[in-house]
Amino acid sequence: MQRVFITGASSGLGAALAQRYAGQGAALGLVARTSSALQALVAGLPDPERHRIYPLDVNDHAALQAAAGDFIAAHGGADIVIANAGISQGTLTEYAEDLAVFTKIFSTNVMATVATFAPFIASMKRQAAAGSRDCRLVGIASVSGIRGLPGAGAYSASKCAVISYCESLRVELRSSGIRVVTIAPGYVDTPMTQVNRYPMPFLMQAPRFAEKAARTIEAGVSYRVIPWQMGIIAKLLRMLPNWLYDAVFARAPHKARKS
């Protein structure tokens, strides 16, 4: 039985991943801010008594560490830890009030990823050394982290940071037996993207994303963009010279700010 710990689990990608792993017989540790949403999710999963919920804000690192410790104690460790919690909001640097939004997005998307992984590494190293378990730390990034998008400076920069952080961690842990997997979703139909008022190419349904993500995690692939079509687009965008990228994307629609 796999033991899987997921943050941002109450909706969107996190809920889809929880449903996928529960359907495969895993024991889950599910983190989100709202207790009622977690309870509703677990009630609809197979064998709900097998799963543990942790209503907390991932920016409360002490609470997150305590949740990790409880899950490890209850199940003897974890096989997969998915740092999925994330937020997005349109930002413009010229507005002084957006500085607080930048701080919140970086705290939730980047620092909480670090805080999610940290409590599990020691026990995962012991599991890997014993040779009894394959261990995965999974960072959920975004294609928005490939190049900076106008009006999304905070979100793009935070997801770029997740990609680089997970790469550093992957190299650090290479000899430990722990695999670090970075997944960069394209557009997936979730509450986060449903507010977008612009075309979203290759929009994917959340259950389909979860299926592909689970396969990627199982294979221990170091980095993958899902869906693959967005991976091709991301590579092409990375290859564009700055003058051409700037000319094209200066006219791109911006994610709306909250006034």
C-alpha positions in Angstrom: 0.0 0.0 0.0 1.4 3.3 -1.1 1.5 6.2 1.4 0.9 9.6 -0.2 0.9 13.0 1.3 -0.7 15.9 -0.7 -1.0 19.6 0.0 -3.6 21.8 -1.6 -5.8 18.6 -1.7 -9.3 19.9 -1.3 -9.9 21.0 -4.9 -8.4 21.2 -8.4 -5.3 19.2 -9.1 -4.9 18.1 -5.5 -8.3 16.6 -5.3 -7.9 14.9 -8.6 -4.6 13.4 -7.4 -6.2 12.3 -4.2 -9.0 10.5 -6.0 -6.5 8.9 -8.3 -4.3 7.5 -5.6 -7.2 6.5 -3.3 -8.6 4.5 -6.2 -5.3 2.6 -6.4 -5.5 1.7 -2.7 -3.2 4.3 -1.3 -3.3 5.7 2.3 -3.5 9.5 2.0 -2.5 12.4 4.1 -4.5 15.4 2.8 -3.7 19.0 3.6 -5.8 22.1 2.8 -7.1 25.1 4.7 -10.7 24.2 4.9 -11.7 21.2 7.1 -15.2 20.9 5.6 -13.8 20.6 2.1 -11.3 17.9 3.2 -14.0 16.0 5.0 -16.3 16.1 1.9 -13.4 14.9 -0.3 -12.5 12.0 2.0 -16.1 11.0 2.3 -16.2 10.3 -1.4 -13.0 8.3 -1.5 -12.7 4.5 -1.2 -12.1 3.4 2.3 -12.3 6.9 3.9 -11.1 5.6 7.3 -7.7 4.9 5.7 -7.0 8.6 5.1 -5.9 11.4 7.4 -6.8 15.0 6.9 -4.9 18.1 8.1 -6.8 21.4 7.9 -4.0 24.0 8.0 -2.4 26.8 6.0 0.8 25.6 4.4 2.3 29.0 5.4 2.1 27.7 9.0 5.3 25.7 8.8 5.1 24.4 12.3 1.6 23.0 11.7 2.8 21.5 8.4 5.7 19.8 10.2 3.4 18.5 12.8 1.1 17.0 10.1 4.0 15.4 8.4 5.2 13.9 11.7 1.7 12.6 12.5 1.4 11.0 9.0 4.9 9.3 9.3 4.0 8.0 12.8 0.7 6.7 11.6 1.9 4.9 8.5 5.6 4.3 9.2 6.7 6.8 6.6 5.7 8.2 3.2 6.3 7.0 -0.3 5.2 10.0 -2.3 4.9 13.7 -1.1 3.3 16.1 -3.5 3.7 19.8 -2.9 0.7 20.9 -4.8 -0.6 23.9 -2.8 -0.4 27.1 -4.8 -2.2 30.3 -5.5 -2.3 32.7 -8.5 -3.3 36.3 -8.9 -2.6 39.0 -11.5 0.0 41.5 -10.3 1.6 44.7 -11.6 4.8 45.9 -10.0 3.8 49.6 -10.4 1.1 49.2 -7.8 2.6 49.4 -4.3 -0.2 47.2 -2.8 0.8 44.3 -5.1 4.0 43.9 -3.1 2.0 42.1 -0.4 0.5 39.9 -3.2 4.0 39.0 -4.4 5.0 38.0 -0.9 1.9 35.9 -0.4 2.4 34.1 -3.7 6.1 33.3 -3.1 5.3 32.2 0.4 2.6 29.8 -0.7 4.1 28.6 -3.9 7.8 28.4 -3.0 8.5 28.4 0.7 5.6 26.1 1.4 7.0 23.6 -1.1 10.3 23.6 0.9 8.4 23.3 4.2 6.4 20.4 2.8 9.4 18.3 1.7 11.7 19.0 4.7 10.0 16.9 7.4 10.0 13.8 5.1 13.5 13.6 3.9 15.2 11.9 6.8 12.6 9.1 7.0 12.7 8.7 3.2 16.5 8.4 3.3 16.1 5.5 5.8 13.4 3.9 3.6 15.6 4.2 0.5 18.7 2.8 2.4 16.7 -0.2 3.5 15.8 -0.8 -0.1 12.2 -1.5 0.7 10.5 1.6 -0.8 10.7 3.9 -3.8 10.4 7.5 -2.5 9.3 10.5 -4.5 9.2 14.2 -3.7 7.0 15.9 -6.3 6.9 19.6 -6.9 4.0 21.0 -8.9 5.3 23.9 -11.0 3.7 25.4 -14.2 4.5 26.2 -17.8 4.0 29.8 -16.6 7.4 29.4 -15.0 9.1 28.8 -18.3 9.0 32.4 -19.4 7.7 35.5 -17.6 4.1 36.3 -18.5 2.8 39.9 -18.5 0.6 40.6 -15.5 1.7 37.4 -13.8 5.1 38.4 -12.6 4.6 36.9 -9.1 3.1 33.6 -10.3 5.6 33.1 -13.2 8.5 33.9 -11.0 7.3 31.7 -8.2 6.8 28.7 -10.5 10.2 29.3 -12.1 11.6 29.2 -8.6 9.9 25.9 -7.9 11.5 24.4 -11.1 14.9 25.6 -10.0 14.5 24.6 -6.4 13.4 21.1 -7.3 16.3 20.7 -9.7 18.7 21.7 -6.9 17.0 19.2 -4.6 17.1 16.5 -7.2 20.9 16.8 -7.5 21.4 17.0 -3.7 19.4 13.8 -3.2 20.7 11.9 -6.2 22.8 9.4 -4.2 20.1 9.1 -1.5 17.6 7.0 -3.5 15.0 9.7 -3.3 13.7 10.8 -6.6 12.6 14.4 -7.1 10.0 14.9 -9.8 9.0 18.3 -11.2 5.6 18.5 -13.0 4.7 21.6 -14.9 1.0 21.6 -15.8 -0.3 23.5 -18.7 -3.9 24.6 -18.6 -6.0 22.3 -16.5 -9.7 22.9 -15.8 -9.7 23.8 -12.1 -11.1 26.7 -10.0 -7.7 28.5 -10.6 -8.0 28.6 -14.3 -11.8 28.9 -14.6 -11.4 32.7 -13.8 -9.2 33.2 -16.8 -10.9 35.3 -19.5 -8.6 34.3 -22.4 -8.1 31.2 -24.6 -6.4 28.3 -22.9 -4.9 26.0 -25.5 -4.9 22.2 -24.9 -7.1 22.6 -21.8 -7.1 19.3 -19.9 -9.6 17.9 -17.4 -8.2 17.4 -13.9 -8.8 13.6 -13.8 -6.8 13.1 -17.0 -4.0 15.3 -15.6 -3.9 13.2 -12.4 -3.7 10.0 -14.5 -0.7 11.3 -16.5 0.9 12.9 -13.4 0.7 9.6 -11.4 2.4 7.7 -14.3 5.1 10.4 -14.4 5.6 10.1 -10.6 5.7 6.3 -10.7 8.3 6.4 -13.5 10.4 8.8 -11.5 10.8 11.2 -14.4 12.8 14.2 -13.4 10.8 16.9 -15.2 7.7 16.8 -17.4 5.2 19.2 -18.9 1.6 17.9 -19.0 0.0 17.8 -21.5 2.8 17.1 -23.9 1.6 19.7 -26.4 2.3 22.4 -23.9 5.7 21.0 -23.5 6.5 21.6 -27.1 5.1 25.1 -26.9 7.2 25.7 -23.8 10.4 24.6 -25.5 9.6 26.8 -28.5 9.0 29.8 -26.3 12.2 29.2 -24.5 14.1 29.3 -27.8 12.6 32.6 -28.9 15.0 35.6 -28.8 13.9 38.2 -26.3 13.1 40.8 -28.9 10.6 38.5 -30.6 9.1 37.1 -27.3 8.7 40.7 -26.0 7.0 41.9 -29.2 4.5 39.0 -29.2 3.7 38.8 -25.5 3.5 42.5 -24.9 0.0 42.3 -26.5 -1.0 39.1 -24.7 -4.0 39.2 -22.3 -3.1 39.8 -18.7 -4.4 37.9 -15.7 -6.8 40.2 -13.9 -5.7 42.0 -10.8 -7.9 42.1 -7.7 -8.7 45.8 -7.3 
